Amino acid sequence: MAKISVSILSADFDNLNPTLALLEEHGAGYLHLDVMDGVFVPNETFGPELVKSLEGTTGLPFDIHLMISNPAEFVSGYVTKNTEYIVVHEEVAEDLEGLLSQIRALGVKCGVAIKPNTAPETINSVIGKVDQILVMSVEPGFGGQKFIDTSLDKVRYFAEERTRHSYDFKIAIDGGIGEGNIAKIRDAGADIIICGTSILGAPDPAAVLDRLNDIVE
């Protein structure tokens, strides 16, 4: 069964607690936190201070996606009691294997993300050493973009590699996902399906999350 990880990128940050309560009540699997530095991606969001402030405000585990140019300097700031995953980008890691080991040493699970133009084979050397692989199905940096269909081929590639080598990482996918395409994403082999605007931008977020959970279950 896949889980829905809800990105709060489009949430009202001045009134987060009711949103977190709603997501928890309606079966979100994770709280997805998109950290952007305005350098690696053309937008800036929040840093460790906000993530730390959310610690203990929800029972949801944190799925933290670092879209920053120098993750090795900052990963420790995102460790909280809620943090389950810290995911970094292949495209910025000078020593990807070392960075993943650094995250693991902090007591949390490590993941690697790839942008739409990055070939899945690029991370073959580390896929047996990660807990999550995140396939970006839009260009990272902004919410509300259209899903890139070729991302499904990457999900299938990683699912096949996982089966072939008996790996146990989870496959996540992020960008442009909603009720119209989540079934085919589930069928391709994704375990963690990240949705943001399609839920929190809807008139009734709870109803949308309920329907999405029904589909992936």
C-alpha positions, -999 to 999 in steps of 0.1 A, spaced: 0 0 0 14 34 -10 13 64 14 4 100 7 30 125 18 15 159 19 36 189 10 28 220 30 44 243 4 10 259 -4 -3 259 32 -11 290 53 21 291 74 4 316 98 -22 290 106 -5 256 103 -18 238 133 -54 232 120 -39 220 87 -16 195 105 -45 182 126 -66 178 94 -39 159 76 -33 136 106 -70 129 111 -75 120 74 -47 96 71 -17 114 56 13 91 58 40 118 60 44 156 63 66 166 33 88 196 40 103 213 9 134 232 19 146 255 -9 175 280 -7 169 301 -38 203 289 -52 198 252 -62 162 260 -72 148 294 -81 127 298 -50 132 301 -12 110 286 14 121 279 50 149 265 70 156 245 101 139 270 124 105 263 110 111 225 109 122 225 145 91 246 155 69 218 141 85 191 162 58 176 184 29 196 170 18 165 150 22 128 151 30 127 114 66 117 105 86 143 86 98 136 50 123 164 45 134 172 9 165 194 8 166 214 -24 197 233 -13 232 237 -28 253 227 2 233 200 21 263 186 40 266 218 60 230 218 71 215 183 74 219 181 112 196 211 116 167 191 102 168 163 127 138 163 150 118 137 169 94 136 139 121 133 112 120 100 94 136 109 61 161 135 50 164 135 12 192 152 -7 198 158 -44 223 138 -65 230 169 -86 246 189 -58 264 162 -37 301 161 -43 303 129 -22 269 114 -24 277 82 -5 294 102 22 265 125 25 241 96 29 263 81 55 263 115 73 225 115 74 223 79 86 248 87 114 223 113 127 198 86 134 174 92 105 167 75 72 185 88 41 172 94 6 184 107 -27 164 128 -52 168 132 -89 155 160 -112 136 152 -144 166 155 -166 188 132 -144 190 96 -157 180 70 -131 213 51 -137 232 80 -123 226 68 -88 231 31 -94 262 31 -71 241 41 -40 207 26 -45 215 -3 -23 225 21 5 195 44 6 161 42 24 143 63 -2 147 73 -38 127 104 -48 118 109 -85 109 145 -92 81 146 -117 83 183 -122 113 207 -121 119 214 -84 113 249 -71 76 256 -75 43 239 -67 14 235 -92 34 223 -122 22 197 -147 33 161 -142 60 148 -165 48 115 -178 83 101 -184 88 101 -146 68 69 -146 96 51 -165 120 61 -137 97 47 -110 94 14 -130 132 13 -134 138 16 -96 110 -9 -89 127 -34 -112 161 -28 -97 147 -32 -62 132 -65 -71 163 -77 -90 187 -70 -62 164 -75 -32 168 -39 -20 144 -24 5 143 13 -3 110 31 -8 103 49 -41 88 84 -38 76 107 -65 68 144 -63 52 169 -85 19 174 -104 1 146 -87 -37 144 -81 -68 123 -85 -64 121 -123 -30 104 -123 -23 89 -89 -36 54 -99 -10 50 -127 17 63 -103 7 37 -78 7 10 -104 42 20 -116 55 10 -81 56 42 -61 54 37 -23 54 74 -12 33 97 -33 38 134 -26 9 158 -31 6 194 -23 -15 218 -43 -40 191 -53 -49 187 -16 -42 220 2 -53 241 -28 -87 223 -30 -119 237 -15 -122 206 7 -87 192 14 -100 165 37 -123 151 11 -95 151 -15 -71 134 9 -97 108 17 -102 100 -20 -65 98 -27 -60 74 2 -89 53 -12 -71 51 -45 -37 41 -33 -50 16 -8 
